[in-house]
Amino acid sequence: MPKLKNHAGGKKRFRKTATGKFTHRKAGRKHLLTPVSASRKHDMRHTGVITPESNKGKILAKYLPMAK
């Protein structure tokens, strides 16, 4: 049986919370922010949450089998 390894790109972008959810930073906060409304920039400031029951959460669980 081969060793279980975390996906190298996934471990840089996602964190697992104590309740088993995954958090990530939202895209679109690097540059070209002048035409973007303040409320949209405010929404992008917070982290996104992915539940383990969703399709993305199931994929992330396979990508990051040893996530802490």
HELIX and SHEET records of a PDB file:
HELIX    1   1 ALA A    8  ARG A   13  1                                   6    
HELIX    2   2 ALA A   38  ARG A   45  1                                   8    
HELIX    3   3 ASN A   55  TYR A   63  1                                   9    
SHEET    1   A 3 PHE A  14  LYS A  16  0                                        
SHEET    2   A 3 PHE A  22  HIS A  24 -1                                        
SHEET    3   A 3 GLY A  48  ILE A  50 -1                                        
END                                                                             
